[in-house]
Structure formats: C-alpha cells, structure tokens
Amino acid sequence: MTPTKKSPLFLVTGASCAGKSTACDELFKLEKNYIVLESDILWNDFYNTPRDDYKRYRTVWLNLCANISQIGLPCVVCGCCTPKQFEYLNERSLFTEIHYLAVVCDDDTMLKRITEGRKISDDEYIKSSMDFNNWLKKNYSKTSPAIELLDTSNITPKEAAERIDTWINKKLSIVAAIGATGKV
C-alpha cells in the first residue's frame, strides 16, 4: 500500500545525553497535533550499517511514519540522525517536508550527564557522544535542510519539551496557512 496523504515529518535528533530522550518523554504528554515515536524501539544489529548511513533503518522509519500519518497527524521521531541520512532516499517523497531539530548542550553538562547521570565510563562512548554533539553545534546551519538547535544545558526536560512542542506547532501553523491560502 502506498500512502496517499502527505504531511511533514519532524525529526528530533541529538547525541546521547544531550537531553533528547528525556525531552521526548515529556513531549509524549503534550502531543495533540502530532504523534511522537522513539526511534530506538525498532533498533537491532541488523540495521547497524554505518557504511551506508543506516539506509535500511531510515527507510523503515520513513515508510512507518508515512503510513501512520495517513490518520491526518504528522509524526515526530526522536533519535540520532542527520539530514543526509534521509534526504536522498526514495521514501523522502512520501512527505511534504522534513524538519530537523537537534537537542544539544554544552560540554560540561554533557560530560556530567554521561558520567554522573548514566554512570558511563567508557571513553569511546563518551568521545562519540561529545563529538556528535559538537558536530551538530558546528554544522547545523550547513546541512540541507538546515537543522535548528535547542540547547538544553540550562533548562528542564519539561521546558525542552514545551519548546519542541512550540517549534512543531509553529511549523504546522505555517503548513495550515499555506494550505488555506495557497501561498506563504
């Protein structure tokens, strides 16, 4: 079955311990105009293919979200990703647009969340998380489409979720306005 209704897709990305998952846990409580999905629920080693940017995993998510959105509500997927992992896929055509928001934080906050919050001492894990967090902060405006940033260094998960909710609803209002008038 090919989905017939197209809607926007929202991807909330970020490094481990930047605050993405805790913000998305709160976002579940706010969802009214969209459906929140945590991408880790489908993960298994079958999809661990970094050489092709996890193509099979990204394709599964695009197909899943396109089918879910047939009820008239767009999907918000929370998980680590970058635009280049989605934008070139054939299934990208199932959406009117994809919006990207990266949850980031400062290095000290991230290190504290990793070592004290999650009690992780694996140097490779720490470096990988820190590197991706810093890559997002450095490259967010250079991706296509550009990623928007939300710094969670000094806000609560509830505040982060409220800001994500506002970001989503603002984008949906623009879509509704365009649909009503046919122009921006």
C-alpha positions as CSV (number, residue, x, y, z in Angstrom):
1,M,0.0,0.0,0.0
2,T,1.3,3.4,-0.9
3,P,0.3,6.2,1.4
4,T,-1.8,8.9,-0.3
5,K,-1.8,11.7,2.2
6,K,1.5,13.6,2.6
7,S,2.4,15.5,5.7
8,P,5.5,17.0,7.1
9,L,7.8,14.8,9.2
10,F,9.7,16.1,12.3
11,L,13.0,14.6,13.4
12,V,14.4,15.4,16.8
13,T,18.0,14.4,16.9
14,G,20.9,14.8,19.3
15,A,23.8,13.0,20.8
16,S,23.3,10.5,23.7
17,C,23.0,12.5,26.9
18,A,22.2,15.9,25.3
19,G,18.6,15.6,26.7
20,K,16.8,14.3,23.6
21,S,15.2,11.2,25.2
22,T,14.1,12.9,28.4
23,A,12.6,15.9,26.5
24,C,10.8,13.4,24.2
25,D,9.5,11.6,27.2
26,E,7.9,14.9,28.2
27,L,6.8,15.6,24.7
28,F,4.5,12.4,24.8
29,K,2.4,14.3,27.3
30,L,2.0,17.3,25.0
31,E,1.2,15.6,21.7
32,K,-2.1,16.7,20.3
33,N,-1.4,17.7,16.7
34,Y,1.2,15.0,16.1
35,I,2.4,11.5,17.1
36,V,5.7,11.1,18.9
37,L,7.8,8.0,18.2
38,E,11.1,6.9,19.8
39,S,13.3,5.5,17.1
40,D,15.2,3.2,19.4
41,I,12.1,0.9,19.7
42,L,12.9,-0.7,16.3
43,W,16.7,-0.8,16.6
44,N,18.6,-4.1,16.3
45,D,22.0,-5.0,14.9
46,F,20.5,-5.9,11.5
47,Y,20.3,-2.1,10.9
48,N,23.8,-1.3,12.2
49,T,25.2,-0.3,8.8
50,P,27.1,3.0,9.2
51,R,28.8,2.5,5.8
52,D,25.5,3.4,4.1
53,D,24.3,5.8,6.7
54,Y,21.9,3.1,8.1
55,K,19.8,3.2,4.9
56,R,17.5,0.2,5.8
57,Y,16.8,1.7,9.2
58,R,16.0,5.1,7.8
59,T,13.8,3.6,5.0
60,V,11.8,1.6,7.6
61,W,11.2,4.8,9.6
62,L,10.1,6.8,6.6
63,N,7.7,4.1,5.5
64,L,6.3,3.7,9.0
65,C,5.8,7.4,9.5
66,A,4.2,7.8,6.1
67,N,1.7,5.1,6.9
68,I,1.0,6.4,10.4
69,S,0.4,9.9,9.2
70,Q,-2.5,8.6,7.0
71,I,-4.7,9.3,10.0
72,G,-4.1,13.0,9.5
73,L,-1.4,13.6,12.1
74,P,2.3,14.0,11.3
75,C,4.9,12.0,13.1
76,V,7.7,13.3,15.3
77,V,10.6,10.8,15.5
78,C,13.2,11.1,18.3
79,G,16.5,9.6,17.6
80,C,20.1,10.2,16.5
81,C,20.2,11.2,12.8
82,T,21.3,13.8,10.3
83,P,19.5,15.1,7.2
84,K,21.9,13.4,4.8
85,Q,20.6,10.0,6.1
86,F,17.0,10.8,4.9
87,E,17.0,13.4,2.2
88,Y,18.4,11.2,-0.6
89,L,16.1,8.2,0.0
90,N,13.3,7.5,-2.4
91,E,10.8,7.4,0.5
92,R,11.6,11.0,1.2
93,S,9.0,11.8,-1.4
94,L,6.3,10.5,0.9
95,F,6.5,13.8,2.9
96,T,5.9,17.4,2.1
97,E,9.0,18.3,4.0
98,I,11.2,17.1,6.8
99,H,12.1,19.4,9.7
100,Y,15.1,18.7,11.8
101,L,15.7,19.9,15.4
102,A,18.9,19.0,17.3
103,V,18.9,18.9,21.1
104,V,22.4,19.9,22.2
105,C,24.1,21.0,25.4
106,D,27.5,22.4,26.5
107,D,30.4,20.0,27.0
108,D,30.4,20.3,30.8
109,T,26.7,19.5,31.0
110,M,27.0,16.6,28.6
111,L,30.0,15.1,30.5
112,K,28.1,15.3,33.8
113,R,25.0,13.7,32.3
114,I,27.1,10.9,30.9
115,T,29.4,10.2,33.9
116,E,27.1,11.1,36.8
117,G,23.6,10.7,35.3
118,R,24.1,7.5,33.3
119,K,27.3,6.3,35.2
120,I,29.1,5.6,31.9
121,S,32.9,5.5,32.0
122,D,33.5,4.1,28.5
123,D,35.9,6.6,26.9
124,E,34.8,5.6,23.3
125,Y,31.1,6.2,24.2
126,I,31.9,9.5,25.8
127,K,34.0,10.7,22.9
128,S,31.4,9.6,20.3
129,S,28.6,11.5,22.2
130,M,30.7,14.6,22.7
131,D,31.9,14.5,19.0
132,F,28.3,14.2,17.6
133,N,27.0,17.0,20.0
134,N,29.8,19.3,18.9
135,W,29.4,18.3,15.2
136,L,25.7,19.3,15.5
137,K,26.6,22.7,17.1
138,K,29.2,23.4,14.4
139,N,27.3,22.2,11.3
140,Y,23.6,22.7,12.0
141,S,23.3,25.5,9.5
142,K,25.4,23.8,6.9
143,T,23.2,20.7,6.4
144,S,20.5,20.6,3.8
145,P,17.9,21.3,5.0
146,A,19.4,23.2,7.9
147,I,19.0,21.8,11.4
148,E,17.5,24.0,14.1
149,L,19.1,23.8,17.6
150,L,17.7,23.6,21.1
151,D,20.3,24.0,23.9
152,T,19.2,22.0,26.9
153,S,22.2,23.0,29.1
154,N,20.1,25.2,31.4
155,I,16.5,24.1,31.0
156,T,14.5,21.2,32.4
157,P,13.2,18.3,30.2
158,K,9.7,19.7,30.6
159,E,10.9,23.1,29.3
160,A,12.7,21.5,26.4
161,A,9.5,19.5,25.5
162,E,7.5,22.7,25.6
163,R,10.0,24.4,23.2
164,I,9.9,21.4,20.9
165,D,6.1,21.4,21.0
166,T,6.1,25.1,20.1
167,W,8.6,24.5,17.3
168,I,6.4,21.7,15.9
169,N,3.1,23.7,16.2
170,K,4.7,26.8,14.6
171,K,5.7,24.6,11.6
172,L,2.3,23.1,11.4
173,S,0.6,26.5,11.5
174,I,2.7,27.6,8.5
175,V,1.6,24.4,6.7
176,A,-2.0,25.2,7.6
177,A,-1.7,28.8,6.4
178,I,-0.2,27.7,3.1
179,G,-2.9,25.1,2.7
180,A,-5.7,27.7,3.4
181,T,-4.3,30.4,1.1
182,G,-2.2,28.5,-1.4
183,K,0.8,30.9,-0.6
184,V,3.1,31.9,2.2
